[in-house]
Amino acid sequence: MRKKIVAGNWKMNLLHSDAIRLFSEIENQQVSEDVIRIVFPPCIYISDLIKSAKNVLVGAQNFYPKENGAYTGEVSINQLKDIGVNHVLIGHSERRMFFNETNEFLKEKVDAAIHLGMHVIFCCGESLEVRDTNNHESFVINQLNSSLYHLTSDQLKLVTIAYEPIWAIGTGRTATSQQAEEMHSHIRKSVLERYGNESADSISILYGGSCNPSNAKELFSCSNVDGGLIGGASLKADDFFSISTAY
């Protein structure tokens, strides 16, 4: 049975007191036990949030795929594991665009995380240009083939895929539930072709394109949408609660 997941990516937002307050509010929300909630705060707040976490998991937005070494300013996957982190984001469009993370580098990050038994939310998605040329399906599958599909079926059990249509974020264009379902179905079909029925039936695929309280219920009603990777709406406890109870 596929897991229902609502993950909040706080990105580079919130000061310390705001992060503590928001996390406390989310922790106190009454949500179905069937829904797994994860927040990905700025890394400097992770340790404090983990200490108080009971009902909500705390993950890391980023890491460098080496155990240690002369990588000034970076945080290793081992260091995250050491403080209790078990979930990481990999392949987010902002990491790809702003920090030039290639498919090959993302593969290194996937391998480093899986080696330590970490749970990975792997992001994929196409730009407006790719969508308009009708190459979106092959583009997304190439991202998965290049960085993820080298894993074994057992390793894939640690992976959740998040589809984020970049063209529907801040462009004035909105992805419909039908468009989300079409891509999620295509992604699941690719898992089926590569790994078989069991993996395709069990892997969770999240939607990450401006999911909010007004559209979450419609999106989550799609047969191949198993939850959401939430950006701005995860910074408001009430919004995050509405999305987490939209199933």
Long-range contacts (C-beta under 8 A, 24 or more apart in sequence): 1-202, 2-201, 2-202, 2-203, 2-204, 2-226, 3-36, 3-160, 3-204, 3-226, 3-227, 4-34, 4-35, 4-36, 4-204, 4-226, 4-227, 4-247, 5-35, 5-36, 5-37, 5-38, 5-160, 5-204, 5-206, 5-226, 5-227, 5-228, 6-35, 6-36, 6-37, 6-38, 6-227, 6-228, 6-230, 6-240, 6-243, 6-244, 7-37, 7-38, 7-39, 7-40, 7-59, 7-121, 7-162, 7-206, 7-227, 7-228, 7-229, 7-230, 7-234, 8-37, 8-38, 8-39, 8-40, 8-230, 8-234, 8-235, 8-240, 9-40, 9-61, 9-89, 9-92, 9-229, 9-230, 9-231, 9-234, 10-39, 10-40, 10-41, 10-42, 10-61, 10-234, 10-235, 11-42, 11-61, 11-94, 11-231, 12-42, 13-42, 13-235, 14-41, 14-42, 14-45, 14-235, 16-44, 16-45, 16-48, 19-45, 19-48, 19-49, 20-45, 20-48, 20-49, 20-52, 22-235, 22-237, 23-49, 23-52, 23-53, 23-56, 24-52, 25-237, 26-56, 26-237, 26-240, 26-241, 27-52, 27-53, 27-54, 27-55, 27-56, 29-55, 29-237, 29-240, 29-241, 29-244, 31-55, 31-241, 31-244, 31-245, 32-245, 32-247, 34-247, 35-227, 35-244, 35-245, 35-247, 36-227, 37-240, 37-244, 38-87, 38-121, 39-234, 40-87, 40-89, 43-75, 46-80, 46-83, 46-85, 47-83, 50-83, 50-84, 50-85, 57-86, 57-87, 58-84, 58-85, 58-87, 59-85, 59-86, 59-87, 59-88, 59-89, 59-119, 59-121, 60-85, 60-87, 60-88, 60-89, 61-88, 61-89, 61-92, 62-88, 62-89, 62-95, 63-88, 63-109, 63-112, 63-113, 65-105, 65-108, 65-109, 65-111, 65-112, 65-113, 66-112, 77-109, 77-112, 77-113, 77-116, 77-118, 78-116, 80-118, 81-116, 81-118, 85-118, 86-117, 86-118, 86-119, 87-118, 87-119, 87-120, 87-121, 88-113, 88-118, 88-119, 88-120, 88-121, 89-121, 89-123, 90-120, 90-121, 90-122, 90-123, 90-147, 91-122, 91-123, 91-124, 91-143, 91-147, 92-123, 92-164, 93-123, 93-125, 93-164, 93-166, 93-169, 103-142, 103-143, 103-146, 103-147, 104-146, 104-147, 106-146, 106-147, 107-146, 107-147, 107-148, 107-150, 110-147, 110-148, 110-151, 110-159, 113-158, 114-151, 114-155, 114-158, 114-159, 117-158, 118-158, 119-158, 119-159, 119-160, 120-158, 120-159, 120-160, 121-159, 121-160, 121-161, 121-162, 121-206, 121-229, 122-147, 122-148, 122-159, 122-160, 122-161, 122-162, 123-161, 123-162, 123-163, 123-164, 123-208, 123-229, 124-161, 124-162, 124-163, 124-164, 124-187, 125-163, 125-164, 125-165, 125-166, 125-208, 125-209, 126-165, 126-166, 126-167, 127-166, 127-167, 128-166, 128-167, 128-171, 128-173, 130-167, 131-165, 131-167, 132-167, 136-165, 136-183, 137-183, 137-186, 140-183, 140-186, 140-187, 141-186, 141-187, 141-190, 144-187, 144-190, 149-190, 149-194, 153-195, 153-196, 153-198, 153-199, 156-191, 156-195, 156-199, 156-203, 157-199, 157-202, 159-203, 160-203, 160-204, 160-205, 160-206, 161-187, 161-203, 161-204, 161-205, 161-206, 162-205, 162-206, 162-207, 162-208, 162-229, 163-187, 163-205, 163-206, 163-207, 163-208, 163-209, 164-207, 164-208, 164-209, 164-229, 165-209, 166-209, 168-209, 168-210, 169-209, 169-210, 169-231, 174-210, 175-209, 175-210, 177-215, 177-218, 177-219, 177-221, 177-222, 177-225, 180-207, 180-209, 180-219, 180-222, 180-225, 181-222, 181-223, 181-224, 181-225, 184-222, 184-224, 184-225, 185-223, 185-224, 187-224, 188-224, 211-243, 212-239, 212-243, 213-239, 213-242, 213-243, 213-246, 216-242, 216-243, 216-246, 217-246, 220-246, 220-247
